[in-house]
Amino acid sequence: MLPDEVYKRRPNHNNTPESIILIVANYIVFAVAMQLFAACTKINSFFWVTLAALALYNFFNIRKYRADYGKAQIIAYVISIAGMFLLFFLLRSRELSC
């Protein structure tokens, strides 16, 4: 049996760090925006609007949870941004039938 303190430690057992939630949200929004607005040869302007909104969301989220972002979280965030650039060029380089 587990002691009661384990369940009282965090409300709703919400143990996922905000940095991981931000990275996952970035990839989901980016992948959906790529499929909807940048799948053909021409990149739609709504793709850039979506990326601007995502950047604004990232700015305010990092500013709100500044205490939770240590050196390891910042490195993971920068690597995830680099991964999104790589994913963009990888998905744009393949043959598409529009």
C-alpha positions as CSV (number, residue, x, y, z in Angstrom):
1,M,0.0,0.0,0.0
2,L,1.2,3.5,-0.8
3,P,1.1,6.2,1.8
4,D,-1.4,9.0,1.5
5,E,1.3,11.6,1.1
6,V,2.0,10.3,-2.4
7,Y,-1.4,11.3,-3.6
8,K,-1.4,14.6,-1.8
9,R,1.9,15.7,-3.4
10,R,0.4,17.0,-6.6
11,P,-3.2,17.7,-7.2
12,N,-4.9,15.6,-9.9
13,H,-1.6,13.6,-10.3
14,N,-0.5,16.3,-12.7
15,N,3.2,15.3,-12.9
16,T,4.0,16.3,-16.4
17,P,6.4,19.3,-16.5
18,E,5.3,22.4,-18.4
19,S,8.3,22.2,-20.7
20,I,7.3,18.7,-21.9
21,I,3.7,19.9,-22.5
22,L,5.0,22.9,-24.5
23,I,7.2,20.7,-26.7
24,V,4.4,18.3,-27.4
25,A,2.0,21.1,-28.1
26,N,4.5,22.7,-30.5
27,Y,5.0,19.5,-32.5
28,I,1.2,18.8,-32.7
29,V,0.4,22.4,-33.9
30,F,3.3,22.4,-36.3
31,A,2.4,19.0,-37.8
32,V,-1.2,20.0,-38.3
33,A,-0.3,23.3,-39.8
34,M,2.2,21.6,-42.1
35,Q,-0.5,19.2,-43.4
36,L,-3.2,21.9,-43.8
37,F,-1.3,24.9,-45.1
38,A,2.1,23.8,-46.4
39,A,1.5,20.4,-48.0
40,C,1.6,21.6,-51.7
41,T,4.3,23.5,-53.6
42,K,3.0,26.9,-52.4
43,I,3.0,27.7,-48.7
44,N,-0.2,29.3,-47.6
45,S,0.0,32.5,-45.5
46,F,-2.1,30.9,-42.8
47,F,0.9,28.7,-42.1
48,W,3.0,31.7,-41.1
49,V,0.1,33.1,-39.1
50,T,-0.1,29.8,-37.2
51,L,3.6,29.8,-36.6
52,A,3.4,33.4,-35.3
53,A,0.6,32.4,-32.9
54,L,2.7,29.4,-31.8
55,A,5.7,31.6,-31.2
56,L,3.5,34.0,-29.1
57,Y,2.1,31.1,-27.1
58,N,5.7,29.9,-26.5
59,F,6.8,33.3,-25.3
60,F,4.0,33.7,-22.8
61,N,4.2,30.1,-21.6
62,I,7.9,30.3,-21.0
63,R,7.5,33.7,-19.3
64,K,4.7,32.3,-17.1
65,Y,6.6,29.2,-16.0
66,R,10.1,30.8,-15.9
67,A,11.0,29.1,-12.6
68,D,10.4,25.6,-14.1
69,Y,12.9,26.1,-17.0
70,G,16.3,25.1,-15.9
71,K,19.3,24.5,-18.1
72,A,18.2,21.0,-19.2
73,Q,14.7,22.2,-20.1
74,I,16.1,25.1,-22.2
75,I,18.4,22.6,-24.0
76,A,15.5,20.3,-24.7
77,Y,13.4,23.2,-26.0
78,V,16.1,24.4,-28.4
79,I,16.7,20.8,-29.7
80,S,12.9,20.5,-30.2
81,I,12.9,23.8,-32.2
82,A,15.8,22.5,-34.3
83,G,13.8,19.3,-34.8
84,M,10.8,21.2,-36.1
85,F,13.1,23.0,-38.7
86,L,14.4,19.6,-39.8
87,L,10.9,18.2,-40.0
88,F,9.8,21.2,-42.1
89,F,12.5,20.6,-44.6
90,L,12.1,16.9,-44.6
91,L,8.3,17.1,-45.3
92,R,8.8,19.8,-47.9
93,S,11.4,17.9,-49.9
94,R,9.2,14.8,-50.7
95,E,7.1,14.4,-53.8
96,L,3.5,15.6,-53.3
97,S,0.4,15.2,-55.4
98,C,-1.8,18.2,-54.9
